Amino acid sequence: MKTPNETTAQATEAAPPKKPGRPPKHGAPMPAKYRAAAYRMRRREAASMAHENLKDAAPAVLLAALVRKFKTLANPDPELAPVVRELAGAIIAELCDRYEIPLPRSPGAI
């Protein structure tokens, strides 16, 4: 007859080692192309919503939002152009405040 310690030792030897980290959702790991697509979608959503809370947005998100604004201004819509310029200016001002970059005053500004 085997002792409980021998039975436990055999059971632990037979079990394969577990992978570190969190187990996959729904029992199957996500394929790499879907993971990359989900990552890009989260980045796109974060960049499109960056203007709502500039203080808490990450620098990479602010830069991505600024790129989106510049691409929008490349083919301007006359109705949206002033709003896009204003949002791009707010993003630039936030980045300059964070990294202490002085903005020169324009001659026409008071």
N, CA, C and O atoms as CSV, one atom per row, in Angstrom:
chain,resi,resn,atom,element,x,y,z
A,1,MET,N,N,0.846,-1.180,0.000
A,1,MET,CA,C,0.000,0.000,0.000
A,1,MET,C,C,0.890,1.242,0.000
A,1,MET,O,O,1.911,1.289,0.686
A,2,LYS,N,N,0.485,2.247,-0.782
A,2,LYS,CA,C,1.289,3.467,-0.905
A,2,LYS,C,C,0.884,4.466,0.158
A,2,LYS,O,O,-0.278,4.543,0.554
A,3,THR,N,N,1.855,5.219,0.605
A,3,THR,CA,C,1.570,6.259,1.583
A,3,THR,C,C,1.028,7.492,0.857
A,3,THR,O,O,1.238,7.618,-0.349
A,4,PRO,N,N,0.352,8.386,1.532
A,4,PRO,CA,C,-0.183,9.598,0.873
A,4,PRO,C,C,0.915,10.446,0.244
A,4,PRO,O,O,0.675,11.087,-0.778
A,5,ASN,N,N,2.116,10.467,0.828
A,5,ASN,CA,C,3.203,11.266,0.262
A,5,ASN,C,C,3.653,10.702,-1.078
A,5,ASN,O,O,3.965,11.467,-1.990
A,6,GLU,N,N,3.692,9.363,-1.219
A,6,GLU,CA,C,4.097,8.758,-2.483
A,6,GLU,C,C,3.064,9.036,-3.572
A,6,GLU,O,O,3.423,9.323,-4.714
A,7,THR,N,N,1.796,8.953,-3.223
A,7,THR,CA,C,0.727,9.217,-4.187
A,7,THR,C,C,0.780,10.671,-4.660
A,7,THR,O,O,0.621,10.932,-5.853
A,8,THR,N,N,0.998,11.610,-3.756
A,8,THR,CA,C,1.097,13.025,-4.107
A,8,THR,C,C,2.311,13.281,-4.981
A,8,THR,O,O,2.238,14.080,-5.914
A,9,ALA,N,N,3.420,12.624,-4.701
A,9,ALA,CA,C,4.639,12.806,-5.484
A,9,ALA,C,C,4.440,12.316,-6.908
A,9,ALA,O,O,4.901,12.961,-7.850
A,10,GLN,N,N,3.762,11.188,-7.082
A,10,GLN,CA,C,3.515,10.670,-8.426
A,10,GLN,C,C,2.558,11.591,-9.197
A,10,GLN,O,O,2.738,11.800,-10.396
A,11,ALA,N,N,1.562,12.130,-8.531
A,11,ALA,CA,C,0.598,13.008,-9.188
A,11,ALA,C,C,1.259,14.303,-9.662
A,11,ALA,O,O,0.932,14.810,-10.735
A,12,THR,N,N,2.189,14.839,-8.865
A,12,THR,CA,C,2.840,16.081,-9.281
A,12,THR,C,C,3.836,15.847,-10.395
A,12,THR,O,O,4.078,16.750,-11.197
A,13,GLU,N,N,4.425,14.659,-10.472
A,13,GLU,CA,C,5.360,14.359,-11.560
A,13,GLU,C,C,4.631,14.186,-12.881
A,13,GLU,O,O,5.167,14.549,-13.928
A,14,ALA,N,N,3.431,13.646,-12.858
A,14,ALA,CA,C,2.692,13.368,-14.077
A,14,ALA,C,C,2.058,14.625,-14.672
A,14,ALA,O,O,1.856,14.687,-15.885
A,15,ALA,N,N,1.743,15.616,-13.861
A,15,ALA,CA,C,1.084,16.819,-14.361
A,15,ALA,C,C,2.088,17.708,-15.087
A,15,ALA,O,O,3.177,17.957,-14.570
A,16,PRO,N,N,1.733,18.193,-16.288
A,16,PRO,CA,C,2.651,19.104,-16.986
A,16,PRO,C,C,2.712,20.443,-16.263
A,16,PRO,O,O,1.748,20.834,-15.605
A,17,PRO,N,N,3.813,21.135,-16.376
A,17,PRO,CA,C,3.915,22.425,-15.686
A,17,PRO,C,C,2.955,23.443,-16.322
A,17,PRO,O,O,2.762,23.459,-17.537
A,18,LYS,N,N,2.372,24.272,-15.488
A,18,LYS,CA,C,1.446,25.284,-15.976
A,18,LYS,C,C,2.221,26.455,-16.564
A,18,LYS,O,O,3.311,26.793,-16.103
A,19,LYS,N,N,1.636,27.068,-17.591
A,19,LYS,CA,C,2.239,28.257,-18.176
A,19,LYS,C,C,2.025,29.423,-17.219
A,19,LYS,O,O,0.987,29.505,-16.563
A,20,PRO,N,N,3.005,30.327,-17.135
A,20,PRO,CA,C,2.806,31.487,-16.265
A,20,PRO,C,C,1.795,32.448,-16.886
A,20,PRO,O,O,1.623,32.487,-18.104
A,21,GLY,N,N,1.141,33.208,-16.041
A,21,GLY,CA,C,0.225,34.235,-16.529
A,21,GLY,C,C,-1.220,33.814,-16.448
A,21,GLY,O,O,-1.566,32.779,-15.877
A,22,ARG,N,N,-2.038,34.634,-17.028
A,22,ARG,CA,C,-3.475,34.455,-16.973
A,22,ARG,C,C,-3.923,33.417,-18.000
A,22,ARG,O,O,-3.405,33.409,-19.117
A,23,PRO,N,N,-4.867,32.543,-17.658
A,23,PRO,CA,C,-5.343,31.559,-18.644
A,23,PRO,C,C,-6.152,32.245,-19.740
A,23,PRO,O,O,-6.720,33.312,-19.507
A,24,PRO,N,N,-6.213,31.650,-20.932
A,24,PRO,CA,C,-6.939,32.272,-22.034
A,24,PRO,C,C,-8.442,32.321,-21.772
A,24,PRO,O,O,-8.998,31.459,-21.093
A,25,LYS,N,N,-9.079,33.338,-22.321
A,25,LYS,CA,C,-10.520,33.520,-22.165
A,25,LYS,C,C,-11.243,32.479,-23.018
A,25,LYS,O,O,-10.826,32.210,-24.145
A,26,HIS,N,N,-12.286,31.910,-22.513
A,26,HIS,CA,C,-13.111,30.911,-23.200
A,26,HIS,C,C,-12.320,29.654,-23.567
A,26,HIS,O,O,-12.730,28.923,-24.469
A,27,GLY,N,N,-11.205,29.384,-22.897
A,27,GLY,CA,C,-10.475,28.137,-23.068
A,27,GLY,C,C,-9.542,28.057,-24.258
A,27,GLY,O,O,-8.834,27.059,-24.393
A,28,ALA,N,N,-9.501,29.048,-25.124
A,28,ALA,CA,C,-8.614,29.011,-26.291
A,28,ALA,C,C,-7.897,30.345,-26.408
A,28,ALA,O,O,-8.519,31.398,-26.261
A,29,PRO,N,N,-6.592,30.315,-26.670
A,29,PRO,CA,C,-5.875,31.589,-26.806
A,29,PRO,C,C,-6.311,32.345,-28.054
A,29,PRO,O,O,-6.726,31.749,-29.048
A,30,MET,N,N,-6.209,33.660,-27.982
A,30,MET,CA,C,-6.577,34.516,-29.110
A,30,MET,C,C,-5.465,34.461,-30.157
A,30,MET,O,O,-4.291,34.592,-29.811
A,31,PRO,N,N,-5.812,34.270,-31.419
A,31,PRO,CA,C,-4.781,34.282,-32.467
A,31,PRO,C,C,-4.091,35.640,-32.537
A,31,PRO,O,O,-4.677,36.664,-32.186
A,32,ALA,N,N,-2.854,35.636,-32.987
A,32,ALA,CA,C,-2.037,36.850,-33.008
A,32,ALA,C,C,-2.671,37.953,-33.863
A,32,ALA,O,O,-2.604,39.126,-33.495
A,33,LYS,N,N,-3.279,37.597,-34.988
A,33,LYS,CA,C,-3.831,38.650,-35.848
A,33,LYS,C,C,-5.033,39.324,-35.187
A,33,LYS,O,O,-5.234,40.524,-35.375
A,34,TYR,N,N,-5.840,38.582,-34.415
A,34,TYR,CA,C,-6.958,39.191,-33.710
A,34,TYR,C,C,-6.482,40.037,-32.537
A,34,TYR,O,O,-7.062,41.082,-32.243
A,35,ARG,N,N,-5.438,39.590,-31.878
A,35,ARG,CA,C,-4.875,40.370,-30.770
A,35,ARG,C,C,-4.331,41.696,-31.297
A,35,ARG,O,O,-4.545,42.742,-30.685
A,36,ALA,N,N,-3.625,41.655,-32.435
A,36,ALA,CA,C,-3.084,42.879,-33.022
A,36,ALA,C,C,-4.205,43.809,-33.481
A,36,ALA,O,O,-4.111,45.026,-33.317
A,37,ALA,N,N,-5.261,43.241,-34.053
A,37,ALA,CA,C,-6.385,44.061,-34.503
A,37,ALA,C,C,-7.087,44.715,-33.309
A,37,ALA,O,O,-7.485,45.878,-33.387
A,38,ALA,N,N,-7.239,43.981,-32.216
A,38,ALA,CA,C,-7.868,44.551,-31.020
A,38,ALA,C,C,-7.000,45.662,-30.441
A,38,ALA,O,O,-7.522,46.681,-29.988
A,39,TYR,N,N,-5.685,45.477,-30.452
A,39,TYR,CA,C,-4.758,46.504,-29.959
A,39,TYR,C,C,-4.876,47.774,-30.803
A,39,TYR,O,O,-4.942,48.879,-30.264
A,40,ARG,N,N,-4.902,47.611,-32.130
A,40,ARG,CA,C,-5.023,48.782,-33.012
A,40,ARG,C,C,-6.357,49.491,-32.795
A,40,ARG,O,O,-6.417,50.720,-32.828
A,41,MET,N,N,-7.416,48.733,-32.577
A,41,MET,CA,C,-8.732,49.341,-32.354
A,41,MET,C,C,-8.745,50.132,-31.045
A,41,MET,O,O,-9.301,51.229,-30.985
A,42,ARG,N,N,-8.132,49.572,-29.993
A,42,ARG,CA,C,-8.075,50.307,-28.716
A,42,ARG,C,C,-7.261,51.584,-28.875
A,42,ARG,O,O,-7.639,52.626,-28.339
A,43,ARG,N,N,-6.146,51.519,-29.605
A,43,ARG,CA,C,-5.329,52.720,-29.831
A,43,ARG,C,C,-6.104,53.762,-30.638
A,43,ARG,O,O,-6.042,54.954,-30.337
A,44,ARG,N,N,-6.831,53.318,-31.657
A,44,ARG,CA,C,-7.604,54.241,-32.495
A,44,ARG,C,C,-8.692,54.924,-31.664
A,44,ARG,O,O,-8.901,56.131,-31.786
A,45,GLU,N,N,-9.380,54.157,-30.824
A,45,GLU,CA,C,-10.420,54.741,-29.980
A,45,GLU,C,C,-9.836,55.723,-28.969
A,45,GLU,O,O,-10.409,56.783,-28.716
A,46,ALA,N,N,-8.689,55.359,-28.393
A,46,ALA,CA,C,-8.054,56.255,-27.423
A,46,ALA,C,C,-7.622,57.553,-28.096
A,46,ALA,O,O,-7.776,58.632,-27.523
A,47,ALA,N,N,-7.081,57.454,-29.312
A,47,ALA,CA,C,-6.646,58.653,-30.026
A,47,ALA,C,C,-7.824,59.525,-30.423
A,47,ALA,O,O,-7.726,60.752,-30.393
A,48,SER,N,N,-8.939,58.903,-30.795
A,48,SER,CA,C,-10.089,59.710,-31.212
A,48,SER,C,C,-10.768,60.376,-30.023
A,48,SER,O,O,-11.451,61.386,-30.194
A,49,MET,N,N,-10.596,59.832,-28.823
A,49,MET,CA,C,-11.234,60.404,-27.645
A,49,MET,C,C,-10.252,61.210,-26.778
A,49,MET,O,O,-10.625,61.652,-25.692
A,50,ALA,N,N,-9.032,61.403,-27.227
A,50,ALA,CA,C,-8.006,62.082,-26.428
A,50,ALA,C,C,-8.382,63.522,-26.113
A,50,ALA,O,O,-8.013,64.031,-25.056
A,51,HIS,N,N,-9.103,64.185,-26.999
A,51,HIS,CA,C,-9.427,65.597,-26.774
A,51,HIS,C,C,-10.397,65.803,-25.614
A,51,HIS,O,O,-10.536,66.920,-25.117
A,52,GLU,N,N,-11.074,64.727,-25.173
A,52,GLU,CA,C,-12.028,64.880,-24.080
A,52,GLU,C,C,-11.352,65.044,-22.727
A,52,GLU,O,O,-11.881,65.730,-21.853
A,53,ASN,N,N,-10.191,64.423,-22.542
A,53,ASN,CA,C,-9.482,64.532,-21.276
A,53,ASN,C,C,-7.978,64.583,-21.554
A,53,ASN,O,O,-7.284,63.570,-21.462
A,54,LEU,N,N,-7.494,65.759,-21.891
A,54,LEU,CA,C,-6.093,65.907,-22.291
A,54,LEU,C,C,-5.121,65.653,-21.142
A,54,LEU,O,O,-4.028,65.130,-21.359
A,55,LYS,N,N,-5.507,66.015,-19.939
A,55,LYS,CA,C,-4.583,65.900,-18.798
A,55,LYS,C,C,-4.247,64.455,-18.473
A,55,LYS,O,O,-3.128,64.168,-18.047
A,56,ASP,N,N,-5.194,63.534,-18.665
A,56,ASP,CA,C,-4.977,62.134,-18.294
A,56,ASP,C,C,-4.510,61.258,-19.450
A,56,ASP,O,O,-4.140,60.105,-19.228
A,57,ALA,N,N,-4.516,61.768,-20.667
A,57,ALA,CA,C,-4.135,60.959,-21.821
A,57,ALA,C,C,-2.623,60.735,-21.846
A,57,ALA,O,O,-1.844,61.614,-21.478
A,58,ALA,N,N,-2.234,59.557,-22.283
A,58,ALA,CA,C,-0.812,59.219,-22.400
A,58,ALA,C,C,-0.194,60.015,-23.556
A,58,ALA,O,O,-0.897,60.381,-24.498
A,59,PRO,N,N,1.116,60.285,-23.491
A,59,PRO,CA,C,1.755,61.039,-24.575
A,59,PRO,C,C,1.608,60.374,-25.943
A,59,PRO,O,O,1.413,61.064,-26.943
A,60,ALA,N,N,1.700,59.054,-26.001
A,60,ALA,CA,C,1.547,58.359,-27.280
A,60,ALA,C,C,0.139,58.548,-27.841
A,60,ALA,O,O,-0.040,58.676,-29.052
A,61,VAL,N,N,-0.842,58.564,-26.971
A,61,VAL,CA,C,-2.228,58.775,-27.407
A,61,VAL,C,C,-2.401,60.205,-27.923
A,61,VAL,O,O,-3.082,60.430,-28.923
A,62,LEU,N,N,-1.785,61.165,-27.238
A,62,LEU,CA,C,-1.872,62.557,-27.703
A,62,LEU,C,C,-1.210,62.729,-29.069
A,62,LEU,O,O,-1.733,63.427,-29.937
A,63,LEU,N,N,-0.069,62.095,-29.250
A,63,LEU,CA,C,0.604,62.184,-30.548
A,63,LEU,C,C,-0.219,61.523,-31.644
A,63,LEU,O,O,-0.301,62.041,-32.758
A,64,ALA,N,N,-0.833,60.377,-31.335
A,64,ALA,CA,C,-1.682,59.707,-32.323
A,64,ALA,C,C,-2.888,60.583,-32.664
A,64,ALA,O,O,-3.300,60.650,-33.822
A,65,ALA,N,N,-3.450,61.252,-31.662
A,65,ALA,CA,C,-4.569,62.151,-31.918
A,65,ALA,C,C,-4.137,63.330,-32.781
A,65,ALA,O,O,-4.876,63.768,-33.664
A,66,LEU,N,N,-2.941,63.839,-32.522
A,66,LEU,CA,C,-2.429,64.956,-33.319
A,66,LEU,C,C,-2.220,64.532,-34.776
A,66,LEU,O,O,-2.512,65.299,-35.693
A,67,VAL,N,N,-1.724,63.327,-34.985
A,67,VAL,CA,C,-1.556,62.814,-36.349
A,67,VAL,C,C,-2.912,62.706,-37.041
A,67,VAL,O,O,-3.039,63.044,-38.218
A,68,ARG,N,N,-3.926,62.235,-36.312
A,68,ARG,CA,C,-5.266,62.148,-36.889
A,68,ARG,C,C,-5.787,63.532,-37.286
A,68,ARG,O,O,-6.423,63.687,-38.329
A,69,LYS,N,N,-5.515,64.528,-36.454
A,69,LYS,CA,C,-5.975,65.886,-36.768
A,69,LYS,C,C,-5.254,66.425,-38.002
A,69,LYS,O,O,-5.870,67.071,-38.850
A,70,PHE,N,N,-3.946,66.159,-38.104
A,70,PHE,CA,C,-3.202,66.627,-39.279
A,70,PHE,C,C,-3.689,65.942,-40.550
A,70,PHE,O,O,-3.774,66.574,-41.602
A,71,LYS,N,N,-4.007,64.656,-40.458
A,71,LYS,CA,C,-4.529,63.953,-41.634
A,71,LYS,C,C,-5.890,64.509,-42.035
A,71,LYS,O,O,-6.207,64.591,-43.222
A,72,THR,N,N,-6.683,64.886,-41.057
A,72,THR,CA,C,-7.979,65.489,-41.352
A,72,THR,C,C,-7.804,66.842,-42.030
A,72,THR,O,O,-8.570,67.192,-42.927
A,73,LEU,N,N,-6.803,67.599,-41.606
A,73,LEU,CA,C,-6.559,68.919,-42.204
A,73,LEU,C,C,-5.919,68.832,-43.586
A,73,LEU,O,O,-5.905,69.819,-44.321
A,74,ALA,N,N,-5.385,67.658,-43.953
A,74,ALA,CA,C,-4.794,67.508,-45.282
A,74,ALA,C,C,-5.864,67.668,-46.362
A,74,ALA,O,O,-5.600,68.250,-47.414
A,75,ASN,N,N,-7.055,67.160,-46.110
A,75,ASN,CA,C,-8.200,67.327,-47.016
A,75,ASN,C,C,-9.312,67.986,-46.203
A,75,ASN,O,O,-10.245,67.313,-45.766
A,76,PRO,N,N,-9.214,69.296,-46.001
A,76,PRO,CA,C,-10.136,69.946,-45.050
A,76,PRO,C,C,-11.576,69.986,-45.531
A,76,PRO,O,O,-11.864,70.207,-46.707
A,77,ASP,N,N,-12.447,69.770,-44.597
A,77,ASP,CA,C,-13.867,69.982,-44.797
A,77,ASP,C,C,-14.139,71.395,-44.271
A,77,ASP,O,O,-13.825,71.677,-43.114
A,78,PRO,N,N,-14.703,72.277,-45.070
A,78,PRO,CA,C,-14.868,73.673,-44.628
A,78,PRO,C,C,-15.625,73.825,-43.309
A,78,PRO,O,O,-15.379,74.770,-42.558
A,79,GLU,N,N,-16.542,72.901,-43.025
A,79,GLU,CA,C,-17.307,73.019,-41.782
A,79,GLU,C,C,-16.515,72.520,-40.579
A,79,GLU,O,O,-16.683,73.034,-39.473
A,80,LEU,N,N,-15.645,71.516,-40.782
A,80,LEU,CA,C,-14.915,70.921,-39.667
A,80,LEU,C,C,-13.543,71.537,-39.427
A,80,LEU,O,O,-12.981,71.372,-38.344
A,81,ALA,N,N,-13.001,72.229,-40.392
A,81,ALA,CA,C,-11.629,72.725,-40.292
A,81,ALA,C,C,-11.380,73.587,-39.044
A,81,ALA,O,O,-10.365,73.380,-38.379
A,82,PRO,N,N,-12.250,74.536,-38.696
A,82,PRO,CA,C,-11.966,75.334,-37.488
A,82,PRO,C,C,-11.940,74.495,-36.204
A,82,PRO,O,O,-11.121,74.735,-35.317
A,83,VAL,N,N,-12.828,73.525,-36.115
A,83,VAL,CA,C,-12.875,72.673,-34.922
A,83,VAL,C,C,-11.625,71.805,-34.844
A,83,VAL,O,O,-11.042,71.644,-33.771
A,84,VAL,N,N,-11.216,71.249,-35.976
A,84,VAL,CA,C,-10.024,70.396,-36.007
A,84,VAL,C,C,-8.789,71.212,-35.656
A,84,VAL,O,O,-7.924,70.734,-34.923
A,85,ARG,N,N,-8.692,72.439,-36.170
A,85,ARG,CA,C,-7.551,73.303,-35.832
A,85,ARG,C,C,-7.526,73.620,-34.348
A,85,ARG,O,O,-6.464,73.619,-33.725
A,86,GLU,N,N,-8.684,73.889,-33.785
A,86,GLU,CA,C,-8.757,74.195,-32.355
A,86,GLU,C,C,-8.333,72.991,-31.510
A,86,GLU,O,O,-7.593,73.152,-30.540
A,87,LEU,N,N,-8.790,71.792,-31.865
A,87,LEU,CA,C,-8.409,70.582,-31.128
A,87,LEU,C,C,-6.922,70.282,-31.268
A,87,LEU,O,O,-6.267,69.889,-30.302
A,88,ALA,N,N,-6.390,70.470,-32.479
A,88,ALA,CA,C,-4.954,70.244,-32.678
A,88,ALA,C,C,-4.149,71.240,-31.851
A,88,ALA,O,O,-3.126,70.876,-31.270
A,89,GLY,N,N,-4.594,72.477,-31.792
A,89,GLY,CA,C,-3.906,73.473,-30.966
A,89,GLY,C,C,-3.948,73.123,-29.488
A,89,GLY,O,O,-2.962,73.315,-28.777
A,90,ALA,N,N,-5.083,72.609,-29.019
A,90,ALA,CA,C,-5.195,72.207,-27.611
A,90,ALA,C,C,-4.257,71.044,-27.295
A,90,ALA,O,O,-3.642,71.006,-26.229
A,91,ILE,N,N,-4.154,70.104,-28.223
A,91,ILE,CA,C,-3.250,68.962,-28.012
A,91,ILE,C,C,-1.800,69.428,-27.996
A,91,ILE,O,O,-1.015,68.987,-27.157
A,92,ILE,N,N,-1.445,70.308,-28.910
A,92,ILE,CA,C,-0.072,70.835,-28.948
A,92,ILE,C,C,0.228,71.610,-27.671
A,92,ILE,O,O,1.309,71.467,-27.100
A,93,ALA,N,N,-0.716,72.427,-27.219
A,93,ALA,CA,C,-0.513,73.187,-25.980
A,93,ALA,C,C,-0.322,72.252,-24.788
A,93,ALA,O,O,0.524,72.513,-23.932
A,94,GLU,N,N,-1.091,71.173,-24.718
A,94,GLU,CA,C,-0.949,70.211,-23.615
A,94,GLU,C,C,0.422,69.540,-23.643
A,94,GLU,O,O,1.063,69.387,-22.603
A,95,LEU,N,N,0.870,69.140,-24.832
A,95,LEU,CA,C,2.198,68.514,-24.936
A,95,LEU,C,C,3.301,69.505,-24.554
A,95,LEU,O,O,4.272,69.130,-23.897
A,96,CYS,N,N,3.153,70.759,-24.963
A,96,CYS,CA,C,4.155,71.771,-24.611
A,96,CYS,C,C,4.161,72.046,-23.108
A,96,CYS,O,O,5.225,72.247,-22.521
A,97,ASP,N,N,2.989,72.057,-22.483
A,97,ASP,CA,C,2.922,72.244,-21.027
A,97,ASP,C,C,3.586,71.086,-20.291
A,97,ASP,O,O,4.307,71.296,-19.315
A,98,ARG,N,N,3.343,69.868,-20.760
A,98,ARG,CA,C,3.915,68.694,-20.086
A,98,ARG,C,C,5.435,68.675,-20.144
A,98,ARG,O,O,6.102,68.359,-19.158
A,99,TYR,N,N,5.968,69.013,-21.298
A,99,TYR,CA,C,7.414,68.911,-21.495
A,99,TYR,C,C,8.123,70.257,-21.439
A,99,TYR,O,O,9.276,70.381,-21.852
A,100,GLU,N,N,7.423,71.265,-20.923
A,100,GLU,CA,C,7.981,72.600,-20.694
A,100,GLU,C,C,8.659,73.165,-21.938
A,100,GLU,O,O,9.795,73.636,-21.888
A,101,ILE,N,N,7.942,73.107,-23.042
A,101,ILE,CA,C,8.424,73.675,-24.303
A,101,ILE,C,C,7.773,75.039,-24.445
A,101,ILE,O,O,6.548,75.130,-24.531
A,102,PRO,N,N,8.567,76.099,-24.471
A,102,PRO,CA,C,7.948,77.430,-24.586
A,102,PRO,C,C,7.430,77.665,-26.011
A,102,PRO,O,O,8.124,77.401,-26.992
A,103,LEU,N,N,6.228,78.154,-26.093
A,103,LEU,CA,C,5.648,78.502,-27.390
A,103,LEU,C,C,5.894,79.988,-27.635
A,103,LEU,O,O,5.605,80.814,-26.769
A,104,PRO,N,N,6.424,80.332,-28.801
A,104,PRO,CA,C,6.619,81.761,-29.076
A,104,PRO,C,C,5.262,82.432,-29.294
A,104,PRO,O,O,4.330,81.836,-29.834
A,105,ARG,N,N,5.184,83.656,-28.871
A,105,ARG,CA,C,3.958,84.406,-29.075
A,105,ARG,C,C,3.930,84.923,-30.496
A,105,ARG,O,O,4.952,85.355,-31.030
A,106,SER,N,N,2.777,84.880,-31.098
A,106,SER,CA,C,2.653,85.420,-32.440
A,106,SER,C,C,2.567,86.944,-32.344
A,106,SER,O,O,2.096,87.462,-31.331
A,107,PRO,N,N,3.005,87.667,-33.359
A,107,PRO,CA,C,2.967,89.130,-33.300
A,107,PRO,C,C,1.555,89.669,-33.163
A,107,PRO,O,O,1.369,90.747,-32.598
A,108,GLY,N,N,0.537,88.944,-33.669
A,108,GLY,CA,C,-0.828,89.437,-33.600
A,108,GLY,C,C,-1.539,89.118,-32.302
A,108,GLY,O,O,-2.639,89.614,-32.061
A,109,ALA,N,N,-0.923,88.292,-31.457
A,109,ALA,CA,C,-1.586,87.884,-30.204
A,109,ALA,C,C,-1.471,88.998,-29.159
A,109,ALA,O,O,-0.479,89.726,-29.113
A,110,ILE,N,N,-2.480,89.109,-28.344
A,110,ILE,CA,C,-2.453,90.137,-27.285
A,110,ILE,C,C,-2.211,89.467,-25.969
A,110,ILE,O,O,-2.149,90.136,-24.937
